[in-house]
Amino acid sequence: MNKLANRIFKKISSYFKVGCWTLDIQKLIFLTFISLFPVITVAQTQDNLPSPRGAFLRSLVVPGWGHYYTDKTDWNRGKYHLAGEAVLVLTYFGLDIRANRLENDFYTLALSKAGADLSEKSRDYLIAIGNYDNLREYNDAQLRARNWNSIYPDTPEYRWSWESSAQRSQYQDAREQVDRNRGQLPTLISLMVVNRLVSGISAFIKARDMGKNLPEASFSYVNQFGQQGVTANLRFNF
């Protein structure tokens, strides 16, 4: 830009006499063109700049996308957000798949070794089966504690009886692992949201700062003393 300004001023000085600012039609056309050229160039550069809003929204969809959109040659910060998102997503689905597998295992174990059908049963019922060997033992404990509302009817759909305490412990361990795995899923979702927001804000700031660093150029036919002449202004932001 400095070389362009020097060429412009040399061209201007060749058209003017020292101390006498005379203009003819050709010089006026030439000056009009060169005064508009830097402004047009800057405007076109601004139009090609990434939109801060666009960078933010892209990172909300895929962390790191906003950084890549802003500057494809330097988006290392975006790579970290993208890698973090990949780890969180894989961890989420890994825990969910493992929880489903363990749930199927203890459902099968309860049906085959205790005669209990867990389909459409409440969480309290699933916990009770892991804590007591059979329905009669469970109801007796609730009667002693006067938990009248927790008693289950002595019908085939609610009865269970474990063949051994070891099998009941195996069931209980699997059920608790399912609870632990699924208990981590909301935390992972929260981390994904935070990762997207941080990535979006970072991409927004980067795109905004790129617009601030553009050089500004302007020409005027009246100099700083209010006299007729040509004044060129160039400003760089760092």
N, C-alpha and C positions, 0 to 999 in steps of 0.2 A: 504493500500500500504506500510506503514511503517513496519507492521508486516511481510509482504512478503519479504521486503528488508532485515530485520533482519534474517529471516530464510535462505535466500540465502547466506548472509555473513557467518553465522555459518556453513553452508554446505561447503562453499569454504574453510574456515579456517581448517576444518577437513581433507581436502585433501592436504593442504600445510604445510610445515615446516617453522617455524619462521626463516627469513633471507635466506631461500633457496627455490626458486620457481621452483620446478621440476614437470614436467608434463609427464604422461604416456598417452597411447591411450584412456583408459577409462575415465580419468580425462578430457581429451580434448573433448571427446564426451559430457560428462556431462556439461562442461562449455559452449559448443556451444549451448546446449539445453536451459540452464538457461539464457543465454544472449539473445536468440531469444524470449523466452517466454514473457517477459514484452512488447517487441516491438510488437509481434503478438497481445497481449491482447489490447494494446492501439489502434492498427490499427483497430481491430474488433470493439472497442468502437466508434471510429471515423466513421466507416462505418454505425453504427446504429444511429448516430446523425441526427437530422432533418436538412434538407437543408434550408439555409436562403432564397435562391431563391424560393424554393417550398413553404415556409411559406408566402413569399410576394405575390406570385401568388394566393395562396388559399384565402388570405384575400381580394384580388381584386375581387374575385368571390363572396365570402360571408364574410363580415367583422366578425372577431373573429375566423374564421376557421383556420387561420394561427397560432393563439395562441394555439388553441386546438391541432393542429398537432404538435406543438413544445413541449408542455408539457400538457398532459391531466389532470394532478393532480393540476396544478396551471395555470389557464387561465382566471383569474378574469378580467384582462384588456380586453380580447377578449369578455367576456360576456357583458361588457358595450358597445362595438362597435356593437355587435349583437343586443342588445336591442335597441340601437339608430337607427339601420337600420330598425328594425321592426316598430318603431314609424314613421319613415319617409315614409316608404312604405304604411303603413295604412293611414297616413294623405294624401298622394298623391292620392290614389285611392278614399278615402272619398271625397276629394274636387272635383275630376273629376266626380264622380257619381252625386254629388249634383249639379254641374254645368250643366251636361246633363239634369238632371230632371228639373231644373229651365228654361233651354233653351226650352225644350218641352212645359213647361207651358206658357211662353210668346209667343211662336209661335202660340199656340192654342188660347190664349187670343187675339192676333192681328187679327187672321182670323175670330174669332167669334164676336168680339166687334168692329172691325174697317174695316173688309172686306179686309184685306191686306194679301196677300200670300207672306211669307218671304222666301220661298225656293229659293235657288240660287240667293239671293239678297246680295248686298254688305253690308259691315259693316256701311258705311255712310248712307245707306237707313234705316237700322235698328235704327240708332241713330236719324234720321230725324223723324221717326214715333213716337218716344218717346218725341220729342220736339215740335211737331205741331199737331193740331187737325185733319188737313186734308191736301191733296196734294196742293190745291189752296193756302192755307195760307202759306205753305212752299215755293212754287214757288214765291209768291209775296215777301217774305222776301229775297230770293236770288236775285230777280230783283232789289230790292232797294239797296242791297249791291254789285250789279254788279258782282255777282258770276255766270257768264253765264254757266260755265262748270258744275255747281252743280244742274242745273235745270233738273227735271225729266219730261218726256213726259206725257201729260194728256191722258193716255190710261188706260184701265181696269187693266192691270197687275201692274201698279204703283199707282193706286188710293187707298186712304184710308180715312176713316172718323170715328173718335171715337164717340161713343154714349155719353160719358161723360168724363170730365177731370180727374175724379177719376180713371177711367179705364186706361186712358193713363198714369197716375202716377204709377199705379200698374204695368203696362208693363215696364215702365222705371226703376223702382226699381228692378224688376226681371232681366232685362238685365244688369244692373250695377253690381248686385251680381255675375252674371256669369263671367263678366270681372274680378272682384276682385278675385274670386276663381281660375280662369284659370291663372291669373297673378302670382299666388303664385307657380304654378307648376314648372316653370324653376328654382326657388330658391330651391325647395325641391330636384330637380335632382342634382343641384350643391352641396347641402349638402351631398347627397348620394355619390357622387364622392369623396368629401373631406374625408368623413368617411372611405371609402375604402382605400384611399391613406394613411391616418394616421394609420389605422389598419395594412396595409401591411408593412409600414416602422417599426412600433413597433414590429411586429412579426419577421421581418427580423433581427432586432437588437438583439432580444431575442435569436433567433436560432444561430446567429453568436457568441454571448457571451457564449453560452453553449459550443461551440467548443473551445473557448479560455481557459476555466477552466479545461480542461483535464490535468491530470498529465503526464509528459514526463519521460520516462525511457530509459536508454542506458547503455551498457557495453562495455568496451574496454580492450584489452589485453596488452596495453601499458599505464603505469600510467602517472601522470602529470609531472614526472621528466624525461620522455622519456625512462624509464627502463621497462624491461619485467615484467608484473604483470597484475592484474585484477583491473579495476576501474569501479565502479558503480556510475551512476549519476541519481538522482531523483529530478524532479522539479515540483512544484505545482504552479498553477496560481490562484490568488484570485482577 
